[in-house]
Every structure is written in C-alpha cells, then in structure tokens.
Amino acid sequence: MKKMAILSVFICLICSLASPAFAESYNWGFNKGKNGTPADAGKNFNEMLPKYEAIYKGDTTKKNIYLTFDNGYENGYTAQILDVLKKHKAPGTFFVTGHYLKTAPELVVRMANEGHIVGNHSWNHPDMTSVTDEVIRIELQRVKKATEKLTGQQGMNYLRPPRGVFNERTMKVAQKEGYYHIFWSLAYKDWVVDQQKGAAYAHDEVLKQIHPGAILLLHTVSKDNAEALDSILTDLEKQGYTFSSLDELMIEKHLPNRMLY
C-alpha cells in the first residue's frame, strides 16, 4: 500500500508539471486579406489578444503599413533590404535572435543607427509553450541585454514569438517582462531558402494580400524578398499607402510605452 501511495504521488506530480501550463498551445494563423479586405484571425484570437495587448494589425480604415522582418540568421540579404528601406524612408522592425546578434552584429548596429526598431525573437528560438516561465524570461532578457550592449539603445518593447507558437501563459509572461506580442496580418511562405520562386512571385503575394493597417512579415533570409522589396514599396506608395513604425502604432492604439531601463 505504501508503494502504491508513493507511486500515486509521483504520478500526480508528473501530471501537475505537464499541465495546465504546458497543455495548450496555438499556432498563429488568420484568414488572408484579399482585394483590400483586411485579414481576420477569427473570434478566438480576436478576443484573446487584447487581454495581453497583443497586436496583429493596425487601424483598417487607414492606409498605413507596418514593415516587420524576422532575422533568425543572416543569409546575405539584410543589407540590401536596409538599402531599400532607406530609399523609401520606410521604418522597419527587425526581430532578432541570439544567433543573429552573435553572427551579424554590424547589421544590428546599422538597423538601430538608421532609425529602425530592433525587436526580440528570443535567444534560442524555442517553442515558448514548451518551456518554463523562467526560461522564457531568460530568453527575452538575453536578447535585450545583448542588443543594448551592441547598439547603445536602451529598452525593448516588441516580441515576435518564435515559430508563431504561443498561448495565454507565454503572452502573460512576456507582458510582465514589458513586451507587446506583435503578430502579423500579411505573410507568405518565404523562409525556405531552397524554394524561392522569384521576385515577381514575392511581389504578387504581398500585393494581393495587402490591406489598410497591415502588419507585414517578411524573412530576411529570402532572396525573393530582397529583390522584390523595392517594387513592393513603390507599388504600395502608388496605391496611397504610407509606412509607419510600431511605435506609431502603439500611440495610435493608445497603448503605454513599456520601455525597460
């Protein structure tokens, strides 16, 4: 009986560790925009995200676009992308990992020096729903501290969850650390470097999904993105779109600046 009791306690302990904190996770997704109609993430996400001040699009009555880039590693195209942003005077947000900070520090410095926002994409790019609160905090703090040391800029407000995987626990932890979760309302499969389909394909994928208030996600490892970006921004300008920063979006949504110093 004593052995059975000990076994029962052990099983209960294992179950408590496995749930509920790690039980449920979500993969970010939405119904794509089309013909200028905004993307929509559905009732569940539309109700969940505001509880944690998470965002995936701006004001859909205004023709503002928010350009964001995920930088897990450098593939030789980020400098070209920065050149295009400078040409169009377009602010961007670059979500960087620890690997990127270690291997491409000069590009991170350039991002900051040219007025772009450097955001947090975690140190090791884990599925945050599968790790503890403390690991999440360490992941975020390491990127923040390394970026501050590298660029001289203090504070970091924006997080893009690795792999687009999240749950309410991970959003709560990040919010307590001072972050806004920044999802997206426009993207296409651009990150597979050996399956690039050409600049025209990238251009058309963006233009057919574009909508007012779009938060556009592009991966800087994509050759197609680098070659298409100038024509994408040129055509968006012709359609009356302007490029705004996430800081401007926060002001528009009346959300507080949670810079951590």
N, C-alpha and C positions, 0 to 999 in steps of 0.2 A: 504493500500500500504506500509505504514511504517513497519507494522508487517511482510509483505512478504519480504521486503528488509532485515530486521534483520534475518529472517529465512534463506534467501539465503546466507547471510554472514556466518551464523553458519554452514550451510551445507558445504560451501566451506572450512571453517576452519577444519571441521572434515575430509573432503576428503584430505586436504593438509597434515594432520597429518598421515593419513592412507597410503599415497603414495607420492613419489615412494619409499621412504626409506624402507618401510616395505612390499612392494608389492611382491617382488620376492625372493624366497629362493631356495637353491639347497641341495639335499641330496647326499653326496659323494658316488660315485659308479664307477665301471670300469669293463671291460671285463677281467676275471681272466686269469692269466698266466697258461700255460699248456705245458708239455714236454719241459720246459726250455725257452719257448717263453714268453717274458715279458708281464705283464699286460698292458692294454691300457685304458685310461679314455675317449677317444674319442675327436673329433675335438673341441668341445665347451670348455671343461675343459683344454685341451692341449694348447689352445690359451689364455684362461683366466688366468690360474695360474701364468705363468711367469710375467704378468703385476704387480703382487704383491709379486714376489719372493717366491711363494708357491711351495712346492715340494711334489711329491708322489712316486718318485723312483729315484735311482741314475743312474750311468753310466751302461747301459745294456750290455756293452761289457766286463765288469769286474765282477768277481765273488765275489763281496762284498755284505754283508747282513747287514742291519741296524735293530737292535732289539729294538722295542718300546713297551711299556706297558702302558695301561690306568688303573689308580688307582682311582676309584671313592669312594670306601670304602674297608676296609680290611676284608678279608674272611678267613684268616689263612694260606695263601699260599705264600705270598710275600717273607718271609724269605727263604723258600725252593728254590724259583726262584733265589734269590740272591746267594744262595749257589752254584747253578748250573752255574750261570754266572761267579762266582769266579773260579770254577773248570776249565772252558774252557777259562778263561781270556778274556771273551767277554764283551765289553761295552754295556750298555743299556741306554735307555732314558725312564724315568718314568713320565708320565703326571698325575699330582696330582690335586685334588680338595681341596677346603677349608675344607670339611668334613674329607678328608683323613689327612690333616695336623693337624687337631684338635684331631683326634682319634688314629692316628698311627705315632706320631712324631718320635719315636725311629727308625722306619723303614726308614723314610725320611732321618734322620741323617745317617743311615747306607748306604743308596744309595749314598749320597754325599761323605762319608768317603771312600767308596770303588771305587770311581772314575766314578760313573755313573752320567748322566745328569738328573737333575730334571726339568721337563717342566711344562708348565701351561695348565691346563684343565678347568680353570675358578673356581671361588669360589663356586657358587651355581649350576653349570651345566645347565644353561638356554639355550634355543634356542636363539642364539645371534641375529638372524634376526628379532626377535620379540621385542627386547628391544632397547633403545636409544643408541647413541654413548657414552654418558656419563656413562650409566650403564655398557656398555662393558668395558670402561676404568677402572671403579671401580672394576669390577670383576677381571680383569687382575692384577691390582695394588695390590689388597688384597693378592692374591696368591704370587706374587713376594715378597712383604714385609714380609709376614709371613715365607716364605721359607728362605729368607736372615737372618731373626732373628733366625730361628731354626738351620740352618746349618752353619752360618757364611760366606757362599759364597755369593759373590755379583753378581748381574746381572742375567738375564733370557732371553734367545733368542728364545725359541721354544714354539709354541702354537699348541695344537690339539683342534679343535673346538668341543665343546660338541655336542654329538649325531651325529657328522658328518654333521651338518647343517650349511650352510654359504651362503653368497652372496658377491658381489663385495664391498658393503659398509662395511661389517664386516671385510673383508680382509684388506681394506684400513685403517680402524681404528686401527686394530692390527698392521699393518705395521708401522703406525705412532708412536705406542707405543714401537716399537723396536722388533717386533716378526716376525719370519718366521712361516707361516702356514705349519705344517707337516701333510700331509695326508698319505695314505698307498697304497701299491700295492699288499698286501697279507694279507688275514684275513679269518676267518670263524666264524660262529655263536657260540661263546664260552662263552658269558656273562650270559646266562640263567643258574643259578646255579642248578636248579632242573631238567635240561635237559642235563646233562653231559652224554657223550656216551663212555667214557673210553679213556685211554691214547693212545691206538692204533689208535683210530679214529682221535684224535688231531694230532698225528704224521703224519698220512697219508694225512690229509687235508693240512698240511703245505708242505709236500714233493711233493705232486702232483701239487701244485701251484708255487713252488719255481722257481726263475729266477734270473739271474745276476742283481745286483742293487736293489733288492727287499727291500722295507721298510715294515717290518713285524709288524703287530699289533696283540698283544695278551692282553687279560684282565686277571689281576692277581687274580680275584675272581674265576677263573676256576680251579677246581681240576684236570681236564684233562691236562691243560697246565702245571701245576706244576709237574705232574707225567710224562709227555711226554717230557719235555724240554731237559733233558739230552740226550735222544736218538735222538731227533731232531737235536741238535747241533752236536752230534757225527756223525750222518749220513751226515750232511751238510759238515762237515770237510772232511769226506771220499770222497765227491764229489768235493773237491777242493775249497770250499767256505771259506772265511775269514770274521770275524766280525769286523765291523768298527763303529765309532761313528758318530753322526750327525755333530759334529764339523769337522770331517774329510771330510764329505760330502760337507759342506759349502766351505771348502778350494778347494776341487775338482771342485766345480761349480763356483769358483772364486766369491763367494758372500761375502760381508763385514761382519765382526763381529760387531753386533749392541748391544753389552753389554751395559746396562744402569746402571750407577753407581750413 
